[in-house]
């Protein structure tokens, strides 16, 4: 493959507005007809330095349904885990594979890999961004509630993690009304907010910070949460649980949203922490539909980015 013609998907900003619509249209089609030959004779590598349920299984199943083959590579399986450089690994694997999916810690690592790879590189998650999940979430909202532009989406809890970052970016790009509600210590950086403000000028998005969860949830169409302690933050778990408890999504908070509101969570969930069992298993929850949609959205991305 000519490196100049390859496409990477590292952040949501790698998609044009037209491509967002293209992904969602193809996703609808793939849900109806899952078996395709889009990746026939293609082999897709998967380098994961973080454990995974949804990302790994949905990609392996999706690649198979598109007629391709997946090759799972943990750091224990390849020399990258024993000191071989990222640029060398990227160049070598580009000679064998048709694309690479990477799930890792430092976002700079996946950027460096993409810089030296001559095949498409897809972000399966980094500490900075989780674009595939938010792309799936946006699709799910449209599937459940219709066009997202007039919907109020409220994100509760840790508002400076990778999910919050990708949500801010996606909302700003697409002109959404997006509210972040959390403890002052867990709000996004000025740099991230400045980026969102610049993107919002073009799209007409409304990005708000509302600390009080009861105020933030008023007229909400979507209530969203993620775990309060991400991988690598286990030492902070007790402090985070205490700090963020007022932003737990429970039945009392849900009652203050629209009657038609839905609850979303990227999973895995810590029941009784960021969300109560009653809400997670209740009629407003769409978390398992959301999890299924990862399969279909990722297949659309694979189909569009791998030629």
N, C-alpha and C positions, 0 to 999 in steps of 0.2 A: 504493500500500500504506500502511496506517495504521502509523506508526512504532511505536506501542505494541504492535502484534501481531507485529512482525518478530523473528526469532531470529538471533543471531550465533553463530558457532562459532570462538572465539579460543583457548580452552584446553579441556582435557579436563573440567575442572570445570563447563563449560557443559552437560554431559550429566548427566541423572539416572541412577541405577542402572538404572531401567527402560528408559531410552533406550539405554544401552549394549547391553542385550539386544535391543532393537528393531533397532538398527543391524546387529548381527551376524546376526540372523535374516533381515533383508532382504538382507544381503550374500550369504548362502548362496543365497537365491532368485535373486538377480541373476547369480550365477555360472552357474546352471542355465539361466536365460532372460535373456540380456543386453539384448535389445531391448525397450524400453518406450516409452510416450508421456508419461512423467511430466513432462517439460519441454517439451512441445509448445507452440510459439509463444513460448517464453521465450528471452531473450538474456542470457547470462552474461558479464560482463566479467572480465578477468584482468589485474591490474596486477602486473608482475614487475620488481623492481629488482635481483633476483639471478638468475643464469643457472640453467637447470633442464633436466633430461632427463625424469625420471620424473614429476615434478609437472605439468609443462606437458602432456606427451603424454597422460598418463592422464586429466587433466581434459578436454582437448579431445576425446579419443575417447569418454570417458564421457558428456559432454554430448551429443555426436552420437548415441550409442546410446540416450539417453533422449529423443531427439526435439527437443532444443534446439539453439541456435547459440551459439558462443563467439566472443568478440571479444578478441584479445590486444593488450595495451597496454603497451609498454615506456615507461620514463621519457622516451625520445627521441621518443615518439609523441604525448605529451600535455603540456599546459602545467605539470603538476605538476613536471616535470623542469626547468622554466624559472622556477620561483619562485611559481607559484600555490599558495595555501595548501591544506592538507589538508581543512579544513572546507568550503571553497568547492568543491573537486573532488568531495568526497563528496556535497554537495547537488546539484551539476549532474548527475553520473553517475546519481544516484538517479532523475532525471527520465527517463532513457533506458533503463536496464537493469533487470533483474529480480533480480540479485544480483551481488556482486563477490567474486572470489578474489584475495587479496593475498599476495605473496611478497616480503618486504622485510627490512631490517636491524633497526631499532628497534621493539620491541614496542609502545612508546608511540605510534608512528605508526598502527599498525593499530587500537589502542584509540581514538585520536582520530578516525580515519576512521569507525569503527563508531558512535561517539557522534553524529556528524553525518549519517550516512547513514540514509535511510528504507527501505533494502532490506537483505537479509541480507548480512553480511560474513563470509567464511570465511578462516581462517588457512591459507595454503599453506606457511608457514614464516616465523619471525622468529628473531632471535638468541636470544630467550628460550625459545621453545617451538615444537615441531613435533607438534601433537596428532594430525594425520591419520596420520602415520607410526606413532606408538605405538598408535593405535586399530587400525591395520592389523596391527601386530605382535601385539597381543593376540588379534585374530581368527585370525591364522596359527598361534599357539600352540595355540589351542583346536582348530583344524582338524587339526593334526598330533598333538597329545598329549592332547586332552580338556580338561576344565575347568581353568582356570588357578589356582584357589584353593589347590590343594595342590602347585603346581609351584614349584621354586626357580629363579629367574631371576637370573643373575649378569652384571652389566654391567662391562666392563673398559676401562680407559684414562682418557680425559678425562671425569671424572664431574661436570663443572660446565658442560657445553655444553647446547644446546637439547634434544638427544635425552635426555640424562640428566634434565633438569628434567621433561620430559613423562613420562618413565618413572617417576620418583619420584611425580609427581602421580597417574598412572594406577594404579600399584601400591598407593598409599595409599588411593585411593578404592575399589578393588575387593577389598582384603583379600589381596593377593599377598605371597609371600615374595620380597623383592627385595634383592639384595646389590650394593653398589658397591665396586669394587676398583680402586684407582689410586694414583698418587703423591700424597703429602699436599698438594702445591701445586695439585692439580687435583680437589679434592673439593668438594662443594656447600657453599654458604654456610650459616651458622647459621640464617638466615631461612628458607631452603628446607627445611632439616631440621626446623625448628620447625613449619612448615606441614604437613609430612608426618606429624610426630608427632601433631598435632591430628586430622588426617584418619584416621590409623591407629587412634585410640581408638574411632572409630565403626565402622570396618570390620574391625578385628582384623588388619590388615596387619602384617607384620614387615619393617621396613626396617633393613638392617645396613650398616655400613662395615667392611670387612675388607681391610686393606692388602695382606697377603700373598696373591698370586694362587693359590698352591697350596692354601692353606687355604680361600680363598673358593670355589674350584671344586668342592670335595668335595660329592658327591651332587647336583650341579647338573643340572637338566632342560634349561636353556637357557643357552648362552654367547652373549653379545651384545657387539658392538663397533661403533664408529663411527670415522671418520677422526680422527686426532690433531690435525690442523690444519684448522679450518673456514675458510670464505670470510671474508676480512678479517684472518686471522691469519698470513698467509704469511711475515711477517718473523720469526715465532717458530718456524718449521718445524723448524730444526735442533735448537734447544733442546728442543722438545716430543718430537722423535724420540728424543733421548738420554734424556730424563727418563722417558718412558713405555715404553721398550723392554721392561722386565721384565714388562709386562702384555700383551705380544703373545700372541694366541691361536694356538697351534701344536699339533702332534700330541701332544706330551708333556703339555701342559696338558689337552687334550681327553681323554686317557686317564684322567685323574683324576676326570672327571665320570661320570655314569651312562652305561651302555652305550647307552641309548636317547636320549641327549642330542642336541639339535639346535643348530647354529650359525646365528646370525642377524646380519645387517648391513643397514643401511638403504641402502647404496650411495650414491655410488660408493666403491669400496674401493681402498686403496693396498696392493696385494699386496706382501708382504714387510715391511710396517710393522706395522699393527695386527693383521694376520692373514696367515698364510702361504698360499701357493698351494695346498699340500696340503690344508689345512682348507677353504679357500674352494671348491675344486673336488671335495671329498671327499663321501662318502655321508651325512655328518651335516649338510651344508650345505643350507639351504632358502632361500637368499637370492633366487633367481629366482622361486620360488613367492611369496615375500614381496613382491617387486617387482610381480608380477602382481596381487596382492591389493589394492594401492593403488587400482587401477582400480575394483574391485568395492566396496570400502569407501567410496570417495569418491562413487560413484554413490548409495550408500545415504544418505550425508549430504546430498547434493544433493536427493534425493527427499524427505527428511524436513524440510529447512529451507526449501525454496523452494516457495511455494504460489501 
